[in-house]
Amino acid sequence: MAVPKRRVSKARRDKRRSNVWKLDAPTLVRCKQCGEYTVPHKVCGSCGYYKGKLVVAKDED
């Protein structure tokens, strides 16, 4: 059975665990039709366009 030969110090242990809690901000791009920020490779939620084509018809309010 594998057993640690030496005790792992708190600094070494914490260095190993430090990367777990880093969060990345989502990438946002501007829609070419309406200028709203949206996630890349997704249909724009405000106008319904994707790659310059109307994909989802939005109701005008």
C-alpha positions in Angstrom: 0.0 0.0 0.0 1.3 3.5 -0.8 2.1 5.5 2.3 3.7 9.0 2.3 7.3 8.8 3.5 7.3 12.3 4.9 4.7 14.7 6.1 3.6 17.3 3.5 4.1 20.8 4.8 1.2 23.3 5.0 2.8 25.6 2.4 3.3 22.8 -0.1 -0.2 21.5 0.5 -1.8 24.9 0.1 0.3 25.7 -3.0 -1.2 22.5 -4.6 -4.7 23.5 -3.7 -4.5 27.1 -4.6 -5.4 26.7 -8.3 -8.8 25.1 -7.6 -10.5 28.3 -6.6 -9.5 30.5 -9.5 -12.5 31.5 -11.6 -12.3 32.9 -15.2 -14.5 35.7 -16.3 -16.7 34.7 -19.3 -15.6 35.8 -22.7 -17.9 38.4 -24.2 -18.1 39.8 -27.7 -20.2 42.5 -29.2 -23.1 41.5 -31.5 -22.5 42.8 -35.0 -26.2 43.6 -35.5 -27.3 45.3 -32.3 -24.0 45.9 -30.4 -25.1 44.0 -27.2 -22.5 41.9 -25.4 -23.0 38.1 -25.9 -21.2 34.8 -25.5 -19.3 33.8 -28.6 -20.7 31.1 -30.9 -24.2 31.6 -29.5 -27.3 33.3 -30.8 -27.6 36.9 -29.6 -30.3 37.0 -26.9 -31.5 40.6 -27.8 -31.8 40.5 -31.6 -31.7 36.7 -32.5 -28.9 36.9 -35.0 -26.0 34.5 -35.4 -23.2 35.0 -38.0 -25.2 37.8 -39.7 -28.3 35.6 -40.2 -31.6 35.9 -38.4 -32.0 32.6 -36.5 -34.6 33.4 -33.8 -37.4 35.9 -34.6 -37.8 38.3 -31.7 -41.1 40.1 -31.0 -40.9 43.9 -31.1 -42.2 45.4 -27.8 
